[in-house]
Amino acid sequence: MRIAVTRLAGKEKKDAARCAQFGHSCYSIHPLRSEMCPNEIAAFIQAVDRGDFACLFFTSALPAKIIAPLLKTIPRIIAIGPQTAKELEHYGISCETLTSFYSRDFVPYLGEWIQGKHIGIPRADVPNPALMDAISAAGGIPHEFRCYSLMPTGEVLSIEGADAILFTSAMSFTKAVWTKHPELLLIAIGDITAAAMRRAGINPAVVGDGSLEGSLRALNEYIARQEDV
């Protein structure tokens, strides 16, 4: 299949190679763009250097790429997924990696250790009250720094010739400008994105585990089931 994958421009990395491993091709479409917030980034780095945080939590690869080269003080660091971890490790920063791709698993991962700990979270300007509430409920003290904004590009997504479209986040779906057609297979990278699609009355045929690889694996399982019908 030829898959249109929602990405920030320039963040495609090895998508084509990873798709090829599962027997597919892909190209990027851009419903969102990023805009850095220098003052917030500087405030976060100053807080880390003061030793304000016992732990940093990187919820995606982009803030890891922004923050990692600026870090001088290294507390405990948790990353979501191997791609986020690779961004940190590229700058010689050791980190722990969640075994899932969902921020909801951060608090269970830390367990009782989180009690009384200040947690620094550099992220996009996209609210995640569930994460903040979970940290607080477990006895941690969350500090969210909105280091960049995600803005709709307003571009009409080019999906002509695509067999499938893979939405890589809830926001990439809700802000996308596109035209659905019956032949287009709809893929959600994970259950949070799938829930956003369903709220809009669109049911994805395939739902991944929060990663590109997991989505491609789920796609191949879906194809195999269709072939068996």
C-alpha positions in Angstrom: 0.0 0.0 0.0 1.0 3.6 -0.5 0.4 5.4 2.8 0.1 9.1 3.5 1.6 9.7 6.9 0.8 12.9 8.9 4.1 14.5 10.1 5.7 17.8 10.9 7.7 19.0 7.9 11.2 17.7 8.1 10.4 15.1 10.8 9.8 12.1 8.5 13.2 10.6 9.3 13.2 6.9 8.4 9.5 6.5 7.7 10.1 5.3 4.2 12.6 2.6 5.3 10.3 1.5 8.2 7.3 1.2 5.9 9.3 -0.8 3.4 10.2 -3.3 6.1 6.4 -4.1 6.2 6.0 -4.1 2.5 4.6 -0.6 2.0 5.6 2.8 0.7 4.8 6.1 2.2 5.0 9.9 1.9 4.5 12.7 4.4 1.6 15.1 4.6 1.6 18.1 6.9 -1.6 19.2 8.7 0.5 20.8 11.5 3.6 22.9 11.8 5.7 23.6 14.9 6.6 27.0 16.3 9.3 27.2 19.0 8.8 29.2 22.3 12.3 30.4 23.2 11.3 32.0 26.5 9.7 28.9 27.7 12.6 26.7 26.6 15.0 29.0 28.4 12.9 28.9 31.6 12.9 25.1 31.5 16.6 24.9 31.1 17.2 27.3 33.9 14.9 25.3 36.2 16.8 22.1 35.3 20.1 23.8 36.0 18.9 24.9 39.4 18.1 21.3 40.2 14.4 21.9 40.5 13.4 18.5 39.1 14.0 14.9 40.2 12.9 13.7 36.9 12.3 14.9 33.3 9.6 13.3 31.1 10.0 13.6 27.3 6.6 12.8 25.7 7.8 13.0 22.1 10.9 13.2 20.0 10.7 16.9 19.1 11.1 18.3 22.6 13.9 15.8 23.2 15.7 17.2 20.1 15.2 20.8 21.2 16.2 20.3 24.8 18.9 17.7 24.8 21.8 19.8 23.4 21.0 22.5 26.0 21.1 20.2 29.1 24.0 20.5 31.5 22.4 19.1 34.6 21.0 15.5 34.1 18.4 14.3 36.5 16.5 11.0 36.0 15.1 11.1 32.5 12.2 9.1 31.0 11.4 8.9 27.3 8.4 7.7 25.4 9.4 5.1 22.8 12.8 4.4 21.2 12.7 7.3 18.8 12.5 9.8 21.6 15.2 7.9 23.5 17.4 8.1 20.3 17.2 11.8 20.2 18.4 12.1 23.8 21.1 9.4 23.3 22.4 11.3 20.2 23.6 14.0 22.6 25.1 11.5 25.1 22.1 11.6 27.5 21.2 8.3 29.1 17.5 7.8 29.7 14.9 5.2 30.6 12.3 4.3 28.0 8.7 3.5 28.6 7.7 0.1 27.2 4.5 1.7 25.8 3.9 4.8 23.7 1.4 6.4 26.0 2.0 9.1 28.6 -0.7 7.4 30.8 1.9 4.7 31.6 4.4 7.2 33.1 3.0 7.2 36.6 2.7 3.4 36.9 6.2 3.1 35.5 7.6 5.2 38.3 5.5 3.7 41.0 6.0 4.9 44.6 9.2 6.7 43.7 7.2 9.6 42.3 5.9 10.6 45.7 7.1 14.1 46.6 9.1 14.3 43.4 9.1 17.4 41.1 8.7 16.3 37.5 9.7 18.6 34.6 7.8 18.0 31.3 8.8 19.9 28.2 6.1 19.5 25.6 3.9 21.0 23.0 1.2 23.6 23.8 -1.4 20.9 23.8 -3.1 20.3 27.2 -2.7 16.9 28.8 -4.7 17.2 32.0 -4.9 13.4 32.5 -1.1 13.2 32.8 -1.0 16.2 35.2 -3.8 14.8 37.3 -2.2 11.3 37.4 1.1 12.7 38.6 -0.6 14.8 41.3 -2.8 12.0 42.4 0.3 9.8 42.9 2.0 12.4 45.1 4.2 13.9 42.4 4.5 17.6 41.6 4.2 18.2 37.8 5.8 21.2 36.1 4.7 21.6 32.4 6.7 23.8 30.1 5.1 24.4 26.7 8.2 24.7 24.7 6.6 24.8 21.2 3.2 25.3 19.7 1.5 23.1 17.0 -0.3 25.2 14.5 -2.6 24.1 11.7 -1.0 24.6 8.3 -4.4 24.9 6.6 -3.0 22.9 3.7 -5.4 20.7 1.8 -3.7 17.3 2.3 -2.5 15.7 -0.9 -3.9 12.2 -0.7 -4.5 11.5 -4.4 -2.9 8.2 -5.2 -2.7 7.1 -1.6 -4.3 3.8 -0.6 -4.3 4.7 3.1 -3.8 7.7 5.4 -2.2 7.3 8.8 -3.0 9.9 11.4 -0.1 10.1 13.9 -1.9 12.1 16.6 -5.3 13.3 17.6 -4.5 16.8 16.7 -3.1 15.8 13.3 -6.6 14.4 12.6 -8.7 17.2 14.1 -6.8 20.0 12.3 -6.4 18.2 9.0 -8.0 19.6 5.8 -8.8 16.6 3.6 -11.5 14.8 1.7 -12.5 11.3 2.7 -13.3 8.9 0.0 -14.5 5.3 0.2 -11.4 3.6 -1.1 -9.1 5.3 1.4 -8.1 3.1 4.3 -8.0 5.0 7.6 -5.4 4.3 10.1 -5.0 5.7 13.7 -1.5 5.4 15.2 -3.1 4.5 18.6 -6.2 4.5 20.7 -6.2 8.2 21.6 -6.1 9.2 17.9 -8.7 6.5 17.2 -11.0 8.0 19.9 -10.7 11.5 18.3 -11.6 10.1 14.9 -14.6 8.2 16.3 -15.9 11.4 18.1 -15.9 12.9 14.6 -18.0 10.0 13.3 -15.1 8.4 11.4 -14.1 4.8 12.4 -10.5 3.9 11.6 -10.1 0.4 10.0 -6.7 0.0 11.7 -5.5 1.1 15.1 -1.8 0.8 16.1 -0.1 0.7 19.5 1.0 4.3 19.4 4.1 3.7 17.1 4.6 3.7 13.4 5.8 0.1 13.5 2.9 -1.0 15.6 0.5 0.6 13.1 2.1 -1.1 10.1 2.0 -4.4 12.0 -1.7 -3.9 12.7 -2.2 -2.9 9.0 -0.7 -6.1 7.8 -2.8 -8.1 10.2 -5.9 -6.3 8.9 -4.9 -7.1 5.3 -4.4 -10.7 6.1 -7.8 -10.9 7.7 -9.4 -9.4 4.6 -7.7 -11.9 2.4 -9.0 -14.7 4.5 -12.6 -13.5 4.2 
